[in-house]
Amino acid sequence: AQTVTQSQPEMSVQEAETVTLSCTYDTSENNYYLFWYKQPPSRQMILVIRQEAYKQQNATENRFSVNFQKAAKSFSLKISDSQLGDTAMYFCAFMKHLGGATNKLIFGTGTLLAVQP
Amino acid sequence: EAGVAQSPRYKIIEKRQSVAFWCNPISGHATLYWYQQILGQGPKLLIQFQNNGVVDDSQLPKDRFSAERLKGVDSTLKIQPAKLEDSAVYLCASSSVGVLAGGQGIDTQYFGPGTRLTVL
């Protein structure tokens, strides 16, 4: 069974600074996807960034980028130029690749990020 | 494009009562998920529908939870009777498989705002 571990329950960063959130996972699959989701206090879960395991290049999305280390089973999220609106719970999630079929997300326990003014 | 809709947003009930949650997915999305998110934890899948068929309900406590997706669109999740440990946020998500370059399919799940259930 797959597991996702987020070892940082809470983090804090000053506005405009850079912060990195950690995530490790365990799987015997070779082909899968990894995601970071953001859940602001309003509770709507929003996709931040995704990474396909078969890609060596790290995904980037504006101020958000990942460091994907497949051999180490590590998938960290870097937020550059942090903004107050980045304050939220961040979840790392794993999904098996099923050749086009859809599948469930397996989530970590989350990291609560507070951006300080 | 309208997002995933859920109602009610909040519900407070006494233990042993019954409750139902409703979800309307994004138009055209064939797959619908119900997740349970207990405070301090990540969401956990309860049930997954593909159109109106069940794909995965292995984590659904079937003695008290039931779900249906008639006509492959809206879905209802029911708890009867509720227990204290059912207090959680119930999230509905929907997806439509896209295809990346090279034929790799990917499923991006879009979430609704959730229903916060408190069982007293």
Interface residues (C-beta under 8 A of the other chain):
Chain A: V4 Y33 Y37 S42 R43 Q44 M45 I46 L47 R50 E52 Y54 F91 A93 M95 H97 L98 G99 G100 A101 T102 N103 K104 L105 F107 G108 T109 G110
Chain B: A30 T31 Y33 Y35 G40 Q41 G42 P43 K44 L45 Q48 Q50 V55 D56 V89 L91 A93 S95 V97 V99 L100 G103 Q104 G105 I106 D107 T108 Q109 Y110 F111 G112 P113 G114 R116
